[in-house]
Amino acid sequence: MAVSTKGDIDTPSLSRKNLCLSVVEPNIENETYSQKLDIILAQYLETLSKQKKYHIGYPINMCYEHQAILAPLLQFSLNNCGDPFTQSPTDFHSKDFEVAVLDWFAQLWEIEKDEYWGYITSGGTEGNLHGLLVGRELHPSGILYASKDSHYSIFKAARMYRMELETINTLVNGEIDYEDLRSKLLVNKNKPAIININIGTTFKGAIDDLDFVIQTLENCGYSNDNYYIHCDAALCGLILPFMEHAKTITFKKPIGSISISGHKFLGCPMPCGIQITRKSYVSRLSKIEYIASIDTTISGSRNGLTPIFLWYCLNMKGHARLQQDSITCIENARYLKDRFVKTGISAMLNIVVFERPCDHKFIRRWQLCYLSGMAHIVVMPGITREIIDSFFNDLMQERKRWFQDGKTQPPSLADDFGTQNCMCSDNKMHN
């Protein structure tokens, strides 16, 4: 149901200022010292609470209310050091919760409990680093293929692991260019292929066609044991399973690993992720005596609070709530895109990509992510139509000022959006 478009939310005049803090030696004799610290934290909390309504450019779900129940856990230092499936040398861990979360995702991605291995990571980057490390260990001479719209951590992994890299062009919607991939696979048939598949690119939210990539590998003469596919599903890994007519991500297909972010669509107060791979692949590992565990993770010591937050969230939401969140996000994204198009502003989905606003203060106020002449809004749970309308109304007011002289025109984004999405005057005239 649409809400009022009058813009009930008061738009902040400025973005958050640097607090210019420092660490000083405590004055024990000064009774007001601790009060000053409390005031700083209270002001910081108030600032964050206000800015929460304008965080629309980056994919973070801040819509959760379980902090009061889980806050008492902060009195313990929980460290899930090492492999989640091995016994911890201390009692201060949450591996029981971690394995429960991993089992849930293994079931979602259709791999048997005794056939998968995984762990809860610090975020999507660590998941990608681990997934590609497994691929590199399986195929030491393999070439990494990744589209130019892939997350920067994919290219970081190539540098860290000294992997030969082939960067693949993308289609106008951000998907991998399948013809470019095919041609480069054929040129390098003498080496195994390690392929990164994007289930939601960082800027346009594009979802690569996993089935078509697998078919392309087969058509190019690659056998199942001569390639490894990592699925970077940080953004859409929990949306895609609940979308109608969407192709599934599943270990029933010949993929090697999947990683998602837990703080994006699902929602968690600290960055985190889930990484799942095949148990048979995690074998070239060493035992570390002092922690009595197998060194299968990237990070070693790991946040023991995160699995409990994820476990609690999954239990509270379940498939039904996650599906409803997916539907709401998709509907709200379409609602915003339609409002852009009706007003003559170039825009496209999956993520709502639109013309970059002219004023950097406006971009900073609404915490927008931008690239060249484009900006985007990631509609996550908690981004309501009230917030969307407030942003849109503010943008319309600013555009009147930006283009009031009649000489300044919005840029042509046909090359970035495709002619079907570009609303510039040149494109309209040609059409």
C-alpha positions in Angstrom: 0.0 0.0 0.0 1.4 3.4 -1.0 1.8 6.0 1.7 1.6 9.8 1.6 4.0 11.5 -0.8 4.1 14.7 1.2 7.5 13.9 2.6 6.9 13.6 6.3 10.5 12.8 7.0 12.6 15.9 7.7 15.6 15.9 5.3 18.9 16.6 7.2 20.6 19.8 6.1 24.1 18.3 6.5 25.7 14.9 6.5 27.4 13.6 9.6 30.4 15.6 10.7 33.7 14.2 11.8 33.7 14.0 15.6 37.4 14.8 15.8 37.8 12.5 18.8 41.0 11.6 20.7 42.1 9.2 23.4 43.3 10.9 26.5 44.6 9.7 29.8 41.7 9.4 32.3 41.5 11.8 35.2 40.4 9.6 38.1 40.0 12.6 40.4 37.6 14.3 38.0 34.1 13.0 38.7 32.7 14.4 35.5 35.2 12.6 33.3 33.1 9.5 32.7 30.0 11.7 32.2 31.8 13.5 29.3 32.4 10.1 27.7 28.7 9.2 28.2 27.7 12.5 26.6 29.9 11.8 23.5 28.4 8.4 23.1 24.8 9.7 23.6 25.3 12.3 20.9 26.9 9.8 18.5 23.9 7.5 19.1 21.5 10.3 18.4 23.3 11.2 15.2 23.2 7.6 14.0 19.5 7.3 14.8 18.8 10.4 12.7 21.0 9.4 9.7 19.4 5.9 9.6 16.5 7.2 7.6 18.8 8.5 4.8 21.0 5.4 4.4 19.7 4.4 1.0 22.7 4.1 -1.3 24.4 1.1 0.3 23.1 -2.4 0.8 22.6 -2.7 4.6 19.5 -3.9 6.4 19.1 -1.9 9.6 15.6 -3.1 10.2 16.0 -5.4 13.2 14.9 -5.1 16.8 16.6 -7.9 18.6 19.4 -5.9 20.2 17.8 -5.7 23.6 17.5 -9.5 23.8 21.0 -10.2 22.6 22.8 -7.3 24.2 23.7 -9.3 27.4 26.0 -11.4 25.3 28.4 -8.5 25.1 29.6 -9.3 28.5 31.4 -12.3 27.1 34.3 -12.6 24.7 33.1 -15.2 22.2 35.7 -16.5 19.8 34.9 -19.2 17.2 38.5 -19.8 16.5 39.3 -22.4 13.8 37.0 -24.8 12.0 33.3 -24.6 13.2 33.0 -28.4 13.1 35.8 -29.1 15.5 35.8 -28.9 19.3 37.0 -25.6 20.7 39.6 -25.7 23.5 37.5 -23.2 25.5 33.8 -22.9 26.4 33.5 -19.3 25.2 32.4 -19.9 21.7 29.2 -20.2 19.7 30.0 -22.9 17.2 26.7 -24.7 18.0 24.9 -21.6 16.7 27.3 -21.3 13.8 26.7 -24.9 12.6 22.9 -24.4 12.9 23.1 -21.4 10.6 25.4 -23.3 8.1 23.0 -26.2 8.1 20.1 -23.8 7.2 22.0 -22.4 4.2 23.2 -25.9 3.1 19.5 -26.9 3.0 18.6 -23.8 1.1 21.3 -24.5 -1.5 20.6 -28.2 -1.6 23.7 -29.9 -0.4 23.6 -32.7 2.1 24.9 -32.1 5.6 27.7 -34.6 5.3 28.8 -33.2 1.9 29.3 -29.5 2.7 31.8 -27.4 4.7 31.5 -23.8 5.5 31.9 -21.1 8.1 30.6 -17.6 9.1 32.9 -15.0 7.8 33.6 -11.3 8.5 31.7 -10.4 5.3 31.4 -10.9 1.5 35.1 -10.2 0.9 36.3 -13.0 3.1 33.8 -15.3 1.5 35.1 -14.5 -1.9 38.7 -14.8 -0.8 38.0 -18.3 0.7 35.9 -19.5 -2.3 38.6 -18.5 -4.8 41.3 -19.9 -2.6 39.6 -23.3 -2.7 39.4 -23.0 -6.5 43.1 -22.1 -6.8 44.1 -25.0 -4.5 42.1 -27.4 -6.7 43.5 -25.9 -9.9 46.9 -24.3 -9.2 47.4 -23.4 -12.9 43.8 -22.3 -13.4 42.8 -18.9 -14.9 40.4 -16.7 -13.0 37.6 -15.3 -15.1 35.5 -12.4 -13.7 33.4 -9.8 -15.2 34.5 -6.1 -14.9 31.4 -5.4 -12.8 32.5 -8.0 -10.1 33.2 -6.9 -6.6 36.7 -5.5 -6.0 37.5 -8.4 -3.7 37.6 -10.7 -6.7 40.4 -8.7 -8.2 42.0 -8.4 -4.7 42.0 -12.3 -4.6 43.7 -12.5 -7.9 46.5 -10.2 -6.7 46.9 -12.0 -3.3 47.0 -15.5 -4.8 49.0 -14.5 -7.9 46.3 -15.9 -10.1 46.2 -15.3 -13.8 43.2 -13.1 -14.5 40.9 -12.7 -17.5 38.5 -9.7 -17.0 35.3 -10.2 -19.0 33.2 -7.4 -20.5 29.7 -6.9 -19.3 26.3 -6.3 -21.0 24.6 -3.0 -20.5 22.6 -4.4 -17.6 25.8 -5.5 -15.8 25.6 -9.2 -16.6 28.8 -10.9 -17.7 29.2 -10.8 -21.5 28.7 -14.5 -22.3 30.2 -14.2 -25.8 33.4 -12.5 -24.5 33.6 -15.3 -21.8 33.3 -18.0 -24.5 36.0 -16.5 -26.7 38.4 -16.2 -23.8 37.7 -19.8 -22.6 38.4 -21.1 -26.1 41.8 -19.3 -26.2 42.8 -20.7 -22.9 41.5 -24.3 -23.2 44.9 -25.7 -22.1 44.3 -24.4 -18.5 41.5 -25.0 -16.0 38.9 -22.3 -15.5 38.1 -20.7 -12.2 34.9 -18.6 -12.7 33.3 -16.0 -10.5 29.6 -15.8 -11.0 27.8 -12.6 -9.7 24.4 -13.1 -8.0 23.9 -9.3 -7.8 26.7 -7.1 -9.0 27.7 -4.3 -6.7 26.4 -1.4 -8.7 23.7 -2.5 -11.0 22.6 -5.6 -9.1 23.0 -7.8 -12.2 22.6 -11.6 -11.9 24.8 -13.7 -14.1 23.1 -16.7 -15.8 24.7 -19.6 -14.0 23.1 -22.2 -16.3 24.3 -20.5 -19.4 27.9 -20.2 -18.1 27.9 -24.0 -17.3 26.6 -24.7 -20.8 29.2 -22.4 -22.3 32.0 -24.3 -20.4 30.7 -27.6 -21.7 30.4 -26.2 -25.3 34.0 -25.1 -25.0 35.1 -28.6 -24.1 35.7 -28.1 -20.3 34.9 -31.2 -18.3 33.5 -30.9 -14.7 36.9 -31.6 -13.2 38.5 -28.9 -15.2 36.7 -25.9 -13.9 35.6 -24.4 -10.6 32.7 -21.9 -10.1 32.4 -19.6 -7.2 29.1 -17.7 -6.8 29.4 -14.3 -5.2 25.8 -14.0 -3.9 26.6 -11.3 -1.3 23.7 -9.1 -2.4 21.0 -11.3 -3.8 21.8 -14.7 -2.3 18.7 -14.5 0.0 16.5 -12.7 -2.5 16.8 -14.9 -5.5 15.4 -18.1 -3.8 12.2 -16.3 -3.2 11.7 -14.6 -6.6 9.2 -16.1 -9.0 10.7 -17.7 -12.1 14.2 -17.1 -11.0 16.9 -19.7 -11.8 18.1 -21.4 -8.6 21.5 -21.4 -7.1 22.1 -25.0 -6.0 24.9 -27.4 -5.4 23.0 -29.9 -7.5 24.7 -27.9 -10.3 28.5 -28.2 -10.8 29.5 -25.2 -8.6 32.3 -25.1 -6.1 31.2 -22.5 -3.5 28.6 -19.8 -2.6 29.1 -16.8 -0.3 26.6 -14.2 0.9 26.7 -11.2 3.2 24.7 -11.5 6.4 24.4 -7.8 7.1 22.8 -6.9 3.8 19.4 -8.4 3.1 19.1 -10.5 6.2 20.3 -7.9 8.6 23.0 -8.0 11.4 24.6 -5.2 13.4 28.1 -6.2 12.4 29.5 -7.1 9.0 29.4 -10.8 8.4 28.9 -13.5 5.8 28.3 -17.2 5.1 30.6 -19.3 3.0 29.7 -22.8 1.8 31.8 -25.2 -0.3 32.0 -28.9 -0.9 33.5 -30.9 2.0 35.6 -33.0 -0.4 37.4 -29.8 -1.6 38.6 -28.8 1.9 41.3 -31.3 2.3 44.6 -29.5 1.6 44.7 -28.1 5.1 47.0 -28.2 8.1 46.4 -28.8 11.8 47.4 -26.0 14.2 48.3 -27.5 17.6 47.9 -24.6 19.9 44.2 -24.1 19.0 43.6 -27.9 18.5 41.8 -27.2 15.2 42.1 -27.5 11.4 43.2 -24.3 9.7 40.4 -24.1 7.2 39.3 -20.5 7.6 40.9 -17.2 6.3 40.6 -15.2 9.5 41.5 -17.6 12.4 39.9 -15.9 15.4 36.3 -15.2 14.5 33.5 -13.2 16.0 31.4 -15.5 18.2 28.5 -13.0 18.5 27.7 -13.0 14.8 26.4 -16.6 14.5 24.0 -16.0 17.4 22.6 -12.9 15.7 22.2 -14.7 12.4 20.7 -17.8 14.1 18.2 -15.6 16.0 17.2 -13.6 12.9 16.7 -16.8 10.8 14.5 -18.3 13.5 12.4 -15.2 13.9 11.9 -14.7 10.1 11.9 -18.1 8.6 11.1 -18.7 4.9 7.8 -16.9 5.0 9.1 -13.6 6.3 12.2 -13.7 4.1 9.9 -14.2 1.1 7.7 -11.3 2.1 10.8 -9.1 2.6 11.9 -10.0 -0.9 8.6 -9.2 -2.4 8.4 -5.9 -0.5 11.9 -4.8 -1.6 11.2 -5.7 -5.3 7.9 -3.9 -5.3 9.4 -0.8 -3.6 12.3 -0.8 -6.1 9.9 -0.9 -9.0 7.8 1.9 -7.4 10.9 4.1 -7.2 12.0 3.3 -10.7 8.5 4.1 -12.1 8.5 7.4 -10.3 11.8 8.3 -11.9 10.7 7.3 -15.4 7.4 9.2 -15.1 9.3 12.4 -14.3 11.8 11.9 -17.2 14.7 10.7 -15.1 16.8 7.9 -16.6 16.6 4.8 -14.4 16.8 1.0 -14.5 16.5 -2.1 -12.3 17.7 -4.5 -10.6 19.2 -2.1 -8.1 17.5 1.2 -8.9 20.2 2.9 -11.0 19.5 6.5 -12.0 21.1 9.8 -13.1 23.8 10.9 -10.7 22.6 14.1 -8.9 24.5 17.2 -9.7 25.2 18.4 -6.2 27.7 16.4 -4.0 26.0 17.8 -0.9 22.8 16.1 -2.0 24.7 12.8 -2.7 26.3 12.9 0.7 23.1 13.9 2.5 21.3 10.8 1.2 24.5 8.6 1.4 24.3 7.7 -2.3 26.8 5.4 -4.1 27.8 6.7 -7.5 29.9 5.7 -10.5 30.6 8.1 -13.4 27.3 9.6 -14.4 25.2 7.1 -12.4 24.0 6.7 -8.8 22.0 4.0 -7.3 19.7 3.2 -4.4 19.6 -0.3 -2.9 16.1 -1.0 -1.6 16.6 -3.1 1.5 14.1 -4.1 4.2 13.5 -0.9 6.2 13.6 1.4 3.1 9.9 2.2 3.2 7.8 4.1 0.6 7.8 7.0 3.1 11.6 7.2 2.9 11.5 6.7 -0.9 9.0 9.5 -1.3 10.9 11.8 1.0 14.1 11.2 -1.1 12.2 11.6 -4.4 10.5 14.9 -3.3 13.8 16.3 -2.1 15.4 15.3 -5.4 12.7 17.0 -7.4 13.2 20.2 -5.5 16.9 20.1 -6.1 16.5 19.4 -9.8 14.4 22.5 -10.3 17.4 24.5 -9.1 20.0 22.5 -11.0 18.2 22.8 -14.4 16.4 26.1 -13.9 18.4 28.0 -16.5 17.1 25.7 -19.3 20.6 25.4 -20.7 21.9 22.6 -18.4 20.6 19.2 -19.4 20.8 15.8 -17.7 23.5 13.7 -19.2 23.0 11.0 -21.8 23.4 7.6 -20.2 22.5 5.4 -23.1 25.9 3.7 -23.0 25.6 3.0 -19.3 21.9 2.2 -19.2 21.0 1.1 -22.7 18.8 3.3 -24.9 15.6 1.7 -23.6 16.3 3.2 -20.1 17.9 6.5 -21.1 15.5 9.5 -20.9 17.8 12.2 -22.2 16.6 14.5 -24.9 19.0 13.2 -27.5 17.8 9.6 -27.0 14.1 10.7 -27.1 14.7 12.5 -30.4 16.4 9.5 -32.0 13.6 7.2 -30.9 
